[in-house]
Amino acid sequence: MFRKAKSIKTRLTLTFSFVIFVSVCLFSILGTIMIGNTIVKQAQDKVRLDLNTAHEIFLSESDNIKDLIRLKAQSVSIIEAIKTENKDKLYKTLRNIIESESLDICSITNEKGIVIVRGTN
């Protein structure tokens, strides 16, 4: 019926142990959340920077190809072959351009956008 009284030493030990346990759990959870958020933010920043870099490289290469095509389109051999509708000469010239400039595809179209000669196939 009577409750046995615990010694002050036992009560202090249990109270401090409980406080320490709760503190460790709380700070472990908060630390894990903060570290997780930091890692996710750093990963997102890296992906964003990598995408921006890839976009700039793409734009630069696109400009280089545009300049290359503009210069090649003004060559005398292509202009003469288009005027005379010599598709064999156009194809050979186009294949030379593709090989010399390491292009994947290149085609010649008329003013309506209809393909006259494809350099690949």
PDB file as gemmi writes it, atoms N, CA and C in Angstrom:
CRYST1    1.000    1.000    1.000  90.00  90.00  90.00 P 1                      
ATOM      1  N   MET A   1       0.786  -1.173   0.000  1.00  0.00           N  
ATOM      2  CA  MET A   1       0.000   0.000   0.000  1.00  0.00           C  
ATOM      3  C   MET A   1       0.845   1.261   0.000  1.00  0.00           C  
ATOM      4  N   PHE A   2       1.869   1.175   0.724  1.00  0.00           N  
ATOM      5  CA  PHE A   2       2.744   2.336   0.752  1.00  0.00           C  
ATOM      6  C   PHE A   2       3.774   2.223  -0.349  1.00  0.00           C  
ATOM      7  N   ARG A   3       3.999   3.348  -0.883  1.00  0.00           N  
ATOM      8  CA  ARG A   3       4.999   3.421  -1.942  1.00  0.00           C  
ATOM      9  C   ARG A   3       6.373   3.571  -1.329  1.00  0.00           C  
ATOM     10  N   LYS A   4       7.297   2.837  -1.880  1.00  0.00           N  
ATOM     11  CA  LYS A   4       8.638   2.914  -1.362  1.00  0.00           C  
ATOM     12  C   LYS A   4       9.310   4.147  -1.957  1.00  0.00           C  
ATOM     13  N   ALA A   5       9.822   4.991  -1.216  1.00  0.00           N  
ATOM     14  CA  ALA A   5      10.449   6.217  -1.671  1.00  0.00           C  
ATOM     15  C   ALA A   5      11.809   5.896  -2.290  1.00  0.00           C  
ATOM     16  N   LYS A   6      12.055   6.503  -3.460  1.00  0.00           N  
ATOM     17  CA  LYS A   6      13.338   6.314  -4.131  1.00  0.00           C  
ATOM     18  C   LYS A   6      14.328   7.311  -3.570  1.00  0.00           C  
ATOM     19  N   SER A   7      15.552   6.930  -3.619  1.00  0.00           N  
ATOM     20  CA  SER A   7      16.568   7.833  -3.087  1.00  0.00           C  
ATOM     21  C   SER A   7      16.754   9.014  -4.032  1.00  0.00           C  
ATOM     22  N   ILE A   8      17.253  10.061  -3.525  1.00  0.00           N  
ATOM     23  CA  ILE A   8      17.480  11.270  -4.320  1.00  0.00           C  
ATOM     24  C   ILE A   8      18.495  10.994  -5.420  1.00  0.00           C  
ATOM     25  N   LYS A   9      19.431  10.140  -5.146  1.00  0.00           N  
ATOM     26  CA  LYS A   9      20.450   9.782  -6.139  1.00  0.00           C  
ATOM     27  C   LYS A   9      19.794   9.122  -7.347  1.00  0.00           C  
ATOM     28  N   THR A  10      18.867   8.218  -7.100  1.00  0.00           N  
ATOM     29  CA  THR A  10      18.181   7.509  -8.180  1.00  0.00           C  
ATOM     30  C   THR A  10      17.311   8.482  -8.984  1.00  0.00           C  
ATOM     31  N   ARG A  11      16.580   9.336  -8.266  1.00  0.00           N  
ATOM     32  CA  ARG A  11      15.719  10.295  -8.962  1.00  0.00           C  
ATOM     33  C   ARG A  11      16.528  11.270  -9.805  1.00  0.00           C  
ATOM     34  N   LEU A  12      17.618  11.770  -9.304  1.00  0.00           N  
ATOM     35  CA  LEU A  12      18.469  12.684 -10.069  1.00  0.00           C  
ATOM     36  C   LEU A  12      19.072  11.988 -11.291  1.00  0.00           C  
ATOM     37  N   THR A  13      19.524  10.762 -11.094  1.00  0.00           N  
ATOM     38  CA  THR A  13      20.106  10.003 -12.199  1.00  0.00           C  
ATOM     39  C   THR A  13      19.073   9.772 -13.294  1.00  0.00           C  
ATOM     40  N   LEU A  14      17.879   9.361 -12.923  1.00  0.00           N  
ATOM     41  CA  LEU A  14      16.813   9.126 -13.914  1.00  0.00           C  
ATOM     42  C   LEU A  14      16.401  10.422 -14.613  1.00  0.00           C  
ATOM     43  N   THR A  15      16.286  11.503 -13.883  1.00  0.00           N  
ATOM     44  CA  THR A  15      15.883  12.785 -14.471  1.00  0.00           C  
ATOM     45  C   THR A  15      16.933  13.288 -15.453  1.00  0.00           C  
ATOM     46  N   PHE A  16      18.195  13.266 -15.049  1.00  0.00           N  
ATOM     47  CA  PHE A  16      19.257  13.714 -15.954  1.00  0.00           C  
ATOM     48  C   PHE A  16      19.384  12.789 -17.161  1.00  0.00           C  
ATOM     49  N   SER A  17      19.226  11.505 -16.965  1.00  0.00           N  
ATOM     50  CA  SER A  17      19.275  10.553 -18.084  1.00  0.00           C  
ATOM     51  C   SER A  17      18.148  10.834 -19.074  1.00  0.00           C  
ATOM     52  N   PHE A  18      16.954  11.110 -18.537  1.00  0.00           N  
ATOM     53  CA  PHE A  18      15.815  11.423 -19.404  1.00  0.00           C  
ATOM     54  C   PHE A  18      16.067  12.705 -20.193  1.00  0.00           C  
ATOM     55  N   VAL A  19      16.571  13.736 -19.545  1.00  0.00           N  
ATOM     56  CA  VAL A  19      16.857  15.013 -20.203  1.00  0.00           C  
ATOM     57  C   VAL A  19      17.917  14.818 -21.287  1.00  0.00           C  
ATOM     58  N   ILE A  20      18.945  14.062 -20.960  1.00  0.00           N  
ATOM     59  CA  ILE A  20      20.007  13.803 -21.944  1.00  0.00           C  
ATOM     60  C   ILE A  20      19.455  13.012 -23.118  1.00  0.00           C  
ATOM     61  N   PHE A  21      18.658  11.997 -22.864  1.00  0.00           N  
ATOM     62  CA  PHE A  21      18.084  11.164 -23.922  1.00  0.00           C  
ATOM     63  C   PHE A  21      17.189  11.999 -24.846  1.00  0.00           C  
ATOM     64  N   VAL A  22      16.335  12.817 -24.274  1.00  0.00           N  
ATOM     65  CA  VAL A  22      15.440  13.660 -25.072  1.00  0.00           C  
ATOM     66  C   VAL A  22      16.249  14.664 -25.887  1.00  0.00           C  
ATOM     67  N   SER A  23      17.263  15.260 -25.275  1.00  0.00           N  
ATOM     68  CA  SER A  23      18.104  16.230 -25.986  1.00  0.00           C  
ATOM     69  C   SER A  23      18.832  15.586 -27.159  1.00  0.00           C  
ATOM     70  N   VAL A  24      19.406  14.410 -26.931  1.00  0.00           N  
ATOM     71  CA  VAL A  24      20.121  13.709 -27.995  1.00  0.00           C  
ATOM     72  C   VAL A  24      19.172  13.369 -29.135  1.00  0.00           C  
ATOM     73  N   CYS A  25      17.982  12.860 -28.828  1.00  0.00           N  
ATOM     74  CA  CYS A  25      17.008  12.527 -29.869  1.00  0.00           C  
ATOM     75  C   CYS A  25      16.582  13.767 -30.646  1.00  0.00           C  
ATOM     76  N   LEU A  26      16.286  14.830 -29.939  1.00  0.00           N  
ATOM     77  CA  LEU A  26      15.841  16.069 -30.578  1.00  0.00           C  
ATOM     78  C   LEU A  26      16.920  16.636 -31.499  1.00  0.00           C  
ATOM     79  N   PHE A  27      18.153  16.722 -31.012  1.00  0.00           N  
ATOM     80  CA  PHE A  27      19.227  17.277 -31.828  1.00  0.00           C  
ATOM     81  C   PHE A  27      19.625  16.346 -32.972  1.00  0.00           C  
ATOM     82  N   SER A  28      19.472  15.048 -32.778  1.00  0.00           N  
ATOM     83  CA  SER A  28      19.742  14.107 -33.873  1.00  0.00           C  
ATOM     84  C   SER A  28      18.733  14.310 -35.003  1.00  0.00           C  
ATOM     85  N   ILE A  29      17.483  14.449 -34.664  1.00  0.00           N  
ATOM     86  CA  ILE A  29      16.441  14.665 -35.678  1.00  0.00           C  
ATOM     87  C   ILE A  29      16.653  16.004 -36.384  1.00  0.00           C  
ATOM     88  N   LEU A  30      16.888  17.063 -35.607  1.00  0.00           N  
ATOM     89  CA  LEU A  30      17.106  18.386 -36.206  1.00  0.00           C  
ATOM     90  C   LEU A  30      18.362  18.405 -37.078  1.00  0.00           C  
ATOM     91  N   GLY A  31      19.425  17.772 -36.617  1.00  0.00           N  
ATOM     92  CA  GLY A  31      20.667  17.717 -37.403  1.00  0.00           C  
ATOM     93  C   GLY A  31      20.476  16.970 -38.704  1.00  0.00           C  
ATOM     94  N   THR A  32      19.767  15.851 -38.653  1.00  0.00           N  
ATOM     95  CA  THR A  32      19.502  15.069 -39.868  1.00  0.00           C  
ATOM     96  C   THR A  32      18.687  15.881 -40.870  1.00  0.00           C  
ATOM     97  N   ILE A  33      17.689  16.581 -40.400  1.00  0.00           N  
ATOM     98  CA  ILE A  33      16.854  17.404 -41.288  1.00  0.00           C  
ATOM     99  C   ILE A  33      17.684  18.532 -41.908  1.00  0.00           C  
ATOM    100  N   MET A  34      18.481  19.200 -41.090  1.00  0.00           N  
ATOM    101  CA  MET A  34      19.287  20.315 -41.606  1.00  0.00           C  
ATOM    102  C   MET A  34      20.331  19.830 -42.615  1.00  0.00           C  
ATOM    103  N   ILE A  35      20.993  18.730 -42.315  1.00  0.00           N  
ATOM    104  CA  ILE A  35      21.988  18.189 -43.246  1.00  0.00           C  
ATOM    105  C   ILE A  35      21.309  17.749 -44.534  1.00  0.00           C  
ATOM    106  N   GLY A  36      20.151  17.090 -44.416  1.00  0.00           N  
ATOM    107  CA  GLY A  36      19.413  16.665 -45.609  1.00  0.00           C  
ATOM    108  C   GLY A  36      19.025  17.842 -46.484  1.00  0.00           C  
ATOM    109  N   ASN A  37      18.524  18.901 -45.872  1.00  0.00           N  
ATOM    110  CA  ASN A  37      18.140  20.097 -46.638  1.00  0.00           C  
ATOM    111  C   ASN A  37      19.348  20.728 -47.316  1.00  0.00           C  
ATOM    112  N   THR A  38      20.478  20.765 -46.625  1.00  0.00           N  
ATOM    113  CA  THR A  38      21.686  21.347 -47.194  1.00  0.00           C  
ATOM    114  C   THR A  38      22.174  20.538 -48.391  1.00  0.00           C  
ATOM    115  N   ILE A  39      22.164  19.221 -48.268  1.00  0.00           N  
ATOM    116  CA  ILE A  39      22.615  18.358 -49.367  1.00  0.00           C  
ATOM    117  C   ILE A  39      21.693  18.511 -50.570  1.00  0.00           C  
ATOM    118  N   VAL A  40      20.393  18.545 -50.342  1.00  0.00           N  
ATOM    119  CA  VAL A  40      19.441  18.703 -51.451  1.00  0.00           C  
ATOM    120  C   VAL A  40      19.650  20.055 -52.125  1.00  0.00           C  
ATOM    121  N   LYS A  41      19.833  21.107 -51.354  1.00  0.00           N  
ATOM    122  CA  LYS A  41      20.045  22.439 -51.932  1.00  0.00           C  
ATOM    123  C   LYS A  41      21.328  22.487 -52.756  1.00  0.00           C  
ATOM    124  N   GLN A  42      22.399  21.881 -52.243  1.00  0.00           N  
ATOM    125  CA  GLN A  42      23.659  21.862 -52.985  1.00  0.00           C  
ATOM    126  C   GLN A  42      23.515  21.064 -54.281  1.00  0.00           C  
ATOM    127  N   ALA A  43      22.801  19.957 -54.230  1.00  0.00           N  
ATOM    128  CA  ALA A  43      22.596  19.149 -55.440  1.00  0.00           C  
ATOM    129  C   ALA A  43      21.775  19.930 -56.466  1.00  0.00           C  
ATOM    130  N   GLN A  44      20.739  20.613 -56.015  1.00  0.00           N  
ATOM    131  CA  GLN A  44      19.923  21.408 -56.936  1.00  0.00           C  
ATOM    132  C   GLN A  44      20.743  22.541 -57.554  1.00  0.00           C  
ATOM    133  N   ASP A  45      21.579  23.188 -56.751  1.00  0.00           N  
ATOM    134  CA  ASP A  45      22.433  24.256 -57.279  1.00  0.00           C  
ATOM    135  C   ASP A  45      23.403  23.715 -58.326  1.00  0.00           C  
ATOM    136  N   LYS A  46      23.987  22.564 -58.056  1.00  0.00           N  
ATOM    137  CA  LYS A  46      24.934  21.963 -59.013  1.00  0.00           C  
ATOM    138  C   LYS A  46      24.230  21.604 -60.316  1.00  0.00           C  
ATOM    139  N   VAL A  47      23.043  21.022 -60.227  1.00  0.00           N  
ATOM    140  CA  VAL A  47      22.295  20.666 -61.437  1.00  0.00           C  
ATOM    141  C   VAL A  47      21.955  21.926 -62.229  1.00  0.00           C  
ATOM    142  N   ARG A  48      21.516  22.980 -61.529  1.00  0.00           N  
ATOM    143  CA  ARG A  48      21.174  24.230 -62.212  1.00  0.00           C  
ATOM    144  C   ARG A  48      22.397  24.817 -62.924  1.00  0.00           C  
ATOM    145  N   LEU A  49      23.541  24.815 -62.257  1.00  0.00           N  
ATOM    146  CA  LEU A  49      24.765  25.339 -62.872  1.00  0.00           C  
ATOM    147  C   LEU A  49      25.190  24.488 -64.070  1.00  0.00           C  
ATOM    148  N   ASP A  50      25.086  23.165 -63.933  1.00  0.00           N  
ATOM    149  CA  ASP A  50      25.450  22.277 -65.045  1.00  0.00           C  
ATOM    150  C   ASP A  50      24.520  22.489 -66.239  1.00  0.00           C  
ATOM    151  N   LEU A  51      23.228  22.691 -65.974  1.00  0.00           N  
ATOM    152  CA  LEU A  51      22.291  22.952 -67.071  1.00  0.00           C  
ATOM    153  C   LEU A  51      22.581  24.289 -67.750  1.00  0.00           C  
ATOM    154  N   ASN A  52      22.926  25.294 -66.969  1.00  0.00           N  
ATOM    155  CA  ASN A  52      23.270  26.592 -67.556  1.00  0.00           C  
ATOM    156  C   ASN A  52      24.523  26.473 -68.420  1.00  0.00           C  
ATOM    157  N   THR A  53      25.502  25.718 -67.940  1.00  0.00           N  
ATOM    158  CA  THR A  53      26.728  25.511 -68.713  1.00  0.00           C  
ATOM    159  C   THR A  53      26.435  24.782 -70.018  1.00  0.00           C  
ATOM    160  N   ALA A  54      25.632  23.729 -69.932  1.00  0.00           N  
ATOM    161  CA  ALA A  54      25.273  22.969 -71.138  1.00  0.00           C  
ATOM    162  C   ALA A  54      24.511  23.843 -72.123  1.00  0.00           C  
ATOM    163  N   HIS A  55      23.645  24.704 -71.616  1.00  0.00           N  
ATOM    164  CA  HIS A  55      22.883  25.600 -72.490  1.00  0.00           C  
ATOM    165  C   HIS A  55      23.814  26.565 -73.220  1.00  0.00           C  
ATOM    166  N   GLU A  56      24.791  27.115 -72.509  1.00  0.00           N  
ATOM    167  CA  GLU A  56      25.743  28.036 -73.133  1.00  0.00           C  
ATOM    168  C   GLU A  56      26.588  27.320 -74.192  1.00  0.00           C  
ATOM    169  N   ILE A  57      27.013  26.104 -73.894  1.00  0.00           N  
ATOM    170  CA  ILE A  57      27.788  25.326 -74.865  1.00  0.00           C  
ATOM    171  C   ILE A  57      26.943  25.047 -76.093  1.00  0.00           C  
ATOM    172  N   PHE A  58      25.675  24.677 -75.880  1.00  0.00           N  
ATOM    173  CA  PHE A  58      24.768  24.415 -76.994  1.00  0.00           C  
ATOM    174  C   PHE A  58      24.592  25.657 -77.865  1.00  0.00           C  
ATOM    175  N   LEU A  59      24.373  26.804 -77.245  1.00  0.00           N  
ATOM    176  CA  LEU A  59      24.198  28.041 -78.013  1.00  0.00           C  
ATOM    177  C   LEU A  59      25.454  28.378 -78.810  1.00  0.00           C  
ATOM    178  N   SER A  60      26.608  28.180 -78.206  1.00  0.00           N  
ATOM    179  CA  SER A  60      27.867  28.455 -78.889  1.00  0.00           C  
ATOM    180  C   SER A  60      28.040  27.539 -80.104  1.00  0.00           C  
ATOM    181  N   GLU A  61      27.799  26.243 -79.918  1.00  0.00           N  
ATOM    182  CA  GLU A  61      27.909  25.302 -81.036  1.00  0.00           C  
ATOM    183  C   GLU A  61      26.873  25.598 -82.121  1.00  0.00           C  
ATOM    184  N   SER A  62      25.686  25.975 -81.710  1.00  0.00           N  
ATOM    185  CA  SER A  62      24.639  26.326 -82.668  1.00  0.00           C  
ATOM    186  C   SER A  62      25.052  27.532 -83.507  1.00  0.00           C  
ATOM    187  N   ASP A  63      25.643  28.537 -82.865  1.00  0.00           N  
ATOM    188  CA  ASP A  63      26.130  29.706 -83.600  1.00  0.00           C  
ATOM    189  C   ASP A  63      27.252  29.327 -84.567  1.00  0.00           C  
ATOM    190  N   ASN A  64      28.146  28.432 -84.124  1.00  0.00           N  
ATOM    191  CA  ASN A  64      29.240  27.988 -84.997  1.00  0.00           C  
ATOM    192  C   ASN A  64      28.697  27.279 -86.236  1.00  0.00           C  
ATOM    193  N   ILE A  65      27.713  26.415 -86.046  1.00  0.00           N  
ATOM    194  CA  ILE A  65      27.123  25.683 -87.179  1.00  0.00           C  
ATOM    195  C   ILE A  65      26.388  26.645 -88.108  1.00  0.00           C  
ATOM    196  N   LYS A  66      25.686  27.607 -87.522  1.00  0.00           N  
ATOM    197  CA  LYS A  66      24.980  28.600 -88.336  1.00  0.00           C  
ATOM    198  C   LYS A  66      25.955  29.382 -89.216  1.00  0.00           C  
ATOM    199  N   ASP A  67      27.065  29.816 -88.638  1.00  0.00           N  
ATOM    200  CA  ASP A  67      28.078  30.544 -89.399  1.00  0.00           C  
ATOM    201  C   ASP A  67      28.692  29.658 -90.484  1.00  0.00           C  
ATOM    202  N   LEU A  68      28.972  28.416 -90.135  1.00  0.00           N  
ATOM    203  CA  LEU A  68      29.541  27.473 -91.092  1.00  0.00           C  
ATOM    204  C   LEU A  68      28.608  27.275 -92.288  1.00  0.00           C  
ATOM    205  N   ILE A  69      27.340  27.043 -92.014  1.00  0.00           N  
ATOM    206  CA  ILE A  69      26.364  26.809 -93.093  1.00  0.00           C  
ATOM    207  C   ILE A  69      26.208  28.059 -93.949  1.00  0.00           C  
ATOM    208  N   ARG A  70      26.180  29.221 -93.311  1.00  0.00           N  
ATOM    209  CA  ARG A  70      26.056  30.471 -94.068  1.00  0.00           C  
ATOM    210  C   ARG A  70      27.233  30.633 -95.023  1.00  0.00           C  
ATOM    211  N   LEU A  71      28.447  30.357 -94.542  1.00  0.00           N  
ATOM    212  CA  LEU A  71      29.635  30.486 -95.393  1.00  0.00           C  
ATOM    213  C   LEU A  71      29.634  29.447 -96.514  1.00  0.00           C  
ATOM    214  N   LYS A  72      29.292  28.220 -96.191  1.00  0.00           N  
ATOM    215  CA  LYS A  72      29.289  27.160 -97.205  1.00  0.00           C  
ATOM    216  C   LYS A  72      28.191  27.384 -98.239  1.00  0.00           C  
ATOM    217  N   ALA A  73      27.066  27.946 -97.821  1.00  0.00           N  
ATOM    218  CA  ALA A  73      25.960  28.188 -98.754  1.00  0.00           C  
ATOM    219  C   ALA A  73      26.312  29.263 -99.778  1.00  0.00           C  
ATOM    220  N   GLN A  74      27.278  30.094 -99.458  1.00  0.00           N  
ATOM    221  CA  GLN A  74      27.683  31.140-100.384  1.00  0.00           C  
ATOM    222  C   GLN A  74      28.798  30.703-101.321  1.00  0.00           C  
ATOM    223  N   SER A  75      29.194  29.432-101.218  1.00  0.00           N  
ATOM    224  CA  SER A  75      30.276  28.972-102.095  1.00  0.00           C  
ATOM    225  C   SER A  75      29.778  28.865-103.533  1.00  0.00           C  
ATOM    226  N   VAL A  76      30.685  29.111-104.455  1.00  0.00           N  
ATOM    227  CA  VAL A  76      30.350  29.148-105.885  1.00  0.00           C  
ATOM    228  C   VAL A  76      29.850  27.788-106.368  1.00  0.00           C  
ATOM    229  N   SER A  77      30.466  26.701-105.909  1.00  0.00           N  
ATOM    230  CA  SER A  77      30.080  25.368-106.392  1.00  0.00           C  
ATOM    231  C   SER A  77      28.641  25.024-106.004  1.00  0.00           C  
ATOM    232  N   ILE A  78      28.231  25.387-104.825  1.00  0.00           N  
ATOM    233  CA  ILE A  78      26.844  25.105-104.413  1.00  0.00           C  
ATOM    234  C   ILE A  78      25.870  25.983-105.178  1.00  0.00           C  
ATOM    235  N   ILE A  79      26.201  27.251-105.345  1.00  0.00           N  
ATOM    236  CA  ILE A  79      25.301  28.163-106.069  1.00  0.00           C  
ATOM    237  C   ILE A  79      25.119  27.697-107.516  1.00  0.00           C  
ATOM    238  N   GLU A  80      26.214  27.304-108.163  1.00  0.00           N  
ATOM    239  CA  GLU A  80      26.112  26.824-109.553  1.00  0.00           C  
ATOM    240  C   GLU A  80      25.321  25.519-109.640  1.00  0.00           C  
ATOM    241  N   ALA A  81      25.554  24.615-108.698  1.00  0.00           N  
ATOM    242  CA  ALA A  81      24.832  23.335-108.710  1.00  0.00           C  
ATOM    243  C   ALA A  81      23.342  23.535-108.474  1.00  0.00           C  
ATOM    244  N   ILE A  82      22.981  24.493-107.655  1.00  0.00           N  
ATOM    245  CA  ILE A  82      21.555  24.777-107.422  1.00  0.00           C  
ATOM    246  C   ILE A  82      20.933  25.387-108.674  1.00  0.00           C  
ATOM    247  N   LYS A  83      21.639  26.316-109.306  1.00  0.00           N  
ATOM    248  CA  LYS A  83      21.111  26.952-110.522  1.00  0.00           C  
ATOM    249  C   LYS A  83      20.918  25.941-111.646  1.00  0.00           C  
ATOM    250  N   THR A  84      21.858  25.009-111.783  1.00  0.00           N  
ATOM    251  CA  THR A  84      21.763  24.014-112.862  1.00  0.00           C  
ATOM    252  C   THR A  84      20.990  22.768-112.436  1.00  0.00           C  
ATOM    253  N   GLU A  85      20.543  22.752-111.169  1.00  0.00           N  
ATOM    254  CA  GLU A  85      19.796  21.616-110.609  1.00  0.00           C  
ATOM    255  C   GLU A  85      20.571  20.300-110.742  1.00  0.00           C  
ATOM    256  N   ASN A  86      21.868  20.367-110.517  1.00  0.00           N  
ATOM    257  CA  ASN A  86      22.743  19.206-110.584  1.00  0.00           C  
ATOM    258  C   ASN A  86      22.770  18.540-109.203  1.00  0.00           C  
ATOM    259  N   LYS A  87      21.871  17.571-108.996  1.00  0.00           N  
ATOM    260  CA  LYS A  87      21.723  16.945-107.688  1.00  0.00           C  
ATOM    261  C   LYS A  87      22.917  16.080-107.318  1.00  0.00           C  
ATOM    262  N   ASP A  88      23.567  15.475-108.286  1.00  0.00           N  
ATOM    263  CA  ASP A  88      24.750  14.669-107.977  1.00  0.00           C  
ATOM    264  C   ASP A  88      25.868  15.534-107.415  1.00  0.00           C  
ATOM    265  N   LYS A  89      26.098  16.683-108.044  1.00  0.00           N  
ATOM    266  CA  LYS A  89      27.142  17.591-107.570  1.00  0.00           C  
ATOM    267  C   LYS A  89      26.775  18.141-106.191  1.00  0.00           C  
ATOM    268  N   LEU A  90      25.482  18.458-105.983  1.00  0.00           N  
ATOM    269  CA  LEU A  90      25.036  18.950-104.679  1.00  0.00           C  
ATOM    270  C   LEU A  90      25.260  17.896-103.598  1.00  0.00           C  
ATOM    271  N   TYR A  91      24.926  16.640-103.927  1.00  0.00           N  
ATOM    272  CA  TYR A  91      25.088  15.564-102.960  1.00  0.00           C  
ATOM    273  C   TYR A  91      26.561  15.377-102.595  1.00  0.00           C  
ATOM    274  N   LYS A  92      27.428  15.368-103.586  1.00  0.00           N  
ATOM    275  CA  LYS A  92      28.864  15.195-103.321  1.00  0.00           C  
ATOM    276  C   LYS A  92      29.408  16.356-102.492  1.00  0.00           C  
ATOM    277  N   THR A  93      28.999  17.563-102.839  1.00  0.00           N  
ATOM    278  CA  THR A  93      29.454  18.737-102.089  1.00  0.00           C  
ATOM    279  C   THR A  93      28.948  18.685-100.660  1.00  0.00           C  
ATOM    280  N   LEU A  94      27.697  18.288-100.508  1.00  0.00           N  
ATOM    281  CA  LEU A  94      27.100  18.197 -99.174  1.00  0.00           C  
ATOM    282  C   LEU A  94      27.792  17.124 -98.336  1.00  0.00           C  
ATOM    283  N   ARG A  95      28.103  15.997 -98.944  1.00  0.00           N  
ATOM    284  CA  ARG A  95      28.811  14.927 -98.228  1.00  0.00           C  
ATOM    285  C   ARG A  95      30.199  15.405 -97.793  1.00  0.00           C  
ATOM    286  N   ASN A  96      30.870  16.147 -98.663  1.00  0.00           N  
ATOM    287  CA  ASN A  96      32.187  16.700 -98.298  1.00  0.00           C  
ATOM    288  C   ASN A  96      32.083  17.647 -97.103  1.00  0.00           C  
ATOM    289  N   ILE A  97      31.066  18.481 -97.111  1.00  0.00           N  
ATOM    290  CA  ILE A  97      30.858  19.416 -95.994  1.00  0.00           C  
ATOM    291  C   ILE A  97      30.583  18.647 -94.707  1.00  0.00           C  
ATOM    292  N   ILE A  98      29.720  17.645 -94.782  1.00  0.00           N  
ATOM    293  CA  ILE A  98      29.385  16.859 -93.592  1.00  0.00           C  
ATOM    294  C   ILE A  98      30.625  16.174 -93.024  1.00  0.00           C  
ATOM    295  N   GLU A  99      31.435  15.606 -93.877  1.00  0.00           N  
ATOM    296  CA  GLU A  99      32.629  14.898 -93.409  1.00  0.00           C  
ATOM    297  C   GLU A  99      33.707  15.861 -92.903  1.00  0.00           C  
ATOM    298  N   SER A 100      33.914  16.951 -93.632  1.00  0.00           N  
ATOM    299  CA  SER A 100      34.988  17.870 -93.229  1.00  0.00           C  
ATOM    300  C   SER A 100      34.636  18.648 -91.960  1.00  0.00           C  
ATOM    301  N   GLU A 101      33.358  18.907 -91.731  1.00  0.00           N  
ATOM    302  CA  GLU A 101      32.945  19.712 -90.577  1.00  0.00           C  
ATOM    303  C   GLU A 101      32.366  18.875 -89.443  1.00  0.00           C  
ATOM    304  N   SER A 102      32.390  17.540 -89.596  1.00  0.00           N  
ATOM    305  CA  SER A 102      31.887  16.613 -88.571  1.00  0.00           C  
ATOM    306  C   SER A 102      30.439  16.906 -88.185  1.00  0.00           C  
ATOM    307  N   LEU A 103      29.589  17.092 -89.179  1.00  0.00           N  
ATOM    308  CA  LEU A 103      28.164  17.300 -88.938  1.00  0.00           C  
ATOM    309  C   LEU A 103      27.446  15.955 -88.971  1.00  0.00           C  
ATOM    310  N   ASP A 104      26.346  15.852 -88.258  1.00  0.00           N  
ATOM    311  CA  ASP A 104      25.557  14.629 -88.283  1.00  0.00           C  
ATOM    312  C   ASP A 104      24.619  14.613 -89.480  1.00  0.00           C  
ATOM    313  N   ILE A 105      23.946  15.720 -89.704  1.00  0.00           N  
ATOM    314  CA  ILE A 105      23.025  15.827 -90.834  1.00  0.00           C  
ATOM    315  C   ILE A 105      23.160  17.195 -91.466  1.00  0.00           C  
ATOM    316  N   CYS A 106      22.823  17.262 -92.739  1.00  0.00           N  
ATOM    317  CA  CYS A 106      22.802  18.539 -93.450  1.00  0.00           C  
ATOM    318  C   CYS A 106      21.990  18.327 -94.721  1.00  0.00           C  
ATOM    319  N   SER A 107      21.085  19.231 -95.002  1.00  0.00           N  
ATOM    320  CA  SER A 107      20.237  19.119 -96.182  1.00  0.00           C  
ATOM    321  C   SER A 107      20.160  20.472 -96.872  1.00  0.00           C  
ATOM    322  N   ILE A 108      19.853  20.431 -98.159  1.00  0.00           N  
ATOM    323  CA  ILE A 108      19.637  21.660 -98.917  1.00  0.00           C  
ATOM    324  C   ILE A 108      18.155  21.709 -99.263  1.00  0.00           C  
ATOM    325  N   THR A 109      17.531  22.849 -98.965  1.00  0.00           N  
ATOM    326  CA  THR A 109      16.106  23.019 -99.247  1.00  0.00           C  
ATOM    327  C   THR A 109      15.906  24.197-100.184  1.00  0.00           C  
ATOM    328  N   ASN A 110      14.738  24.228-100.829  1.00  0.00           N  
ATOM    329  CA  ASN A 110      14.409  25.389-101.659  1.00  0.00           C  
ATOM    330  C   ASN A 110      13.780  26.457-100.782  1.00  0.00           C  
ATOM    331  N   GLU A 111      13.330  27.538-101.404  1.00  0.00           N  
ATOM    332  CA  GLU A 111      12.771  28.652-100.633  1.00  0.00           C  
ATOM    333  C   GLU A 111      11.479  28.293 -99.915  1.00  0.00           C  
ATOM    334  N   LYS A 112      10.816  27.209-100.329  1.00  0.00           N  
ATOM    335  CA  LYS A 112       9.577  26.768 -99.673  1.00  0.00           C  
ATOM    336  C   LYS A 112       9.849  25.766 -98.557  1.00  0.00           C  
ATOM    337  N   GLY A 113      11.096  25.388 -98.382  1.00  0.00           N  
ATOM    338  CA  GLY A 113      11.450  24.440 -97.332  1.00  0.00           C  
ATOM    339  C   GLY A 113      11.406  22.987 -97.768  1.00  0.00           C  
ATOM    340  N   ILE A 114      11.207  22.749 -99.068  1.00  0.00           N  
ATOM    341  CA  ILE A 114      11.186  21.379 -99.592  1.00  0.00           C  
ATOM    342  C   ILE A 114      12.634  20.945 -99.800  1.00  0.00           C  
ATOM    343  N   VAL A 115      12.947  19.739 -99.306  1.00  0.00           N  
ATOM    344  CA  VAL A 115      14.317  19.238 -99.390  1.00  0.00           C  
ATOM    345  C   VAL A 115      14.663  18.896-100.834  1.00  0.00           C  
ATOM    346  N   ILE A 116      15.765  19.478-101.302  1.00  0.00           N  
ATOM    347  CA  ILE A 116      16.271  19.188-102.646  1.00  0.00           C  
ATOM    348  C   ILE A 116      17.237  18.000-102.574  1.00  0.00           C  
ATOM    349  N   VAL A 117      18.188  18.104-101.608  1.00  0.00           N  
ATOM    350  CA  VAL A 117      19.211  17.063-101.436  1.00  0.00           C  
ATOM    351  C   VAL A 117      19.463  16.878 -99.946  1.00  0.00           C  
ATOM    352  N   ARG A 118      19.525  15.594 -99.530  1.00  0.00           N  
ATOM    353  CA  ARG A 118      19.900  15.245 -98.174  1.00  0.00           C  
ATOM    354  C   ARG A 118      21.339  14.746 -98.194  1.00  0.00           C  
ATOM    355  N   GLY A 119      22.109  15.186 -97.245  1.00  0.00           N  
ATOM    356  CA  GLY A 119      23.498  14.743 -97.177  1.00  0.00           C  
ATOM    357  C   GLY A 119      23.655  13.399 -96.491  1.00  0.00           C  
ATOM    358  N   THR A 120      22.609  12.939 -95.832  1.00  0.00           N  
ATOM    359  CA  THR A 120      22.656  11.638 -95.154  1.00  0.00           C  
ATOM    360  C   THR A 120      21.496  10.781 -95.623  1.00  0.00           C  
ATOM    361  N   ASN A 121      21.581   9.534 -95.373  1.00  0.00           N  
ATOM    362  CA  ASN A 121      20.564   8.492 -95.654  1.00  0.00           C  
ATOM    363  C   ASN A 121      21.254   7.259 -96.130  1.00  0.00           C  
TER     364      ASN A 121                                                      
END                                                                             
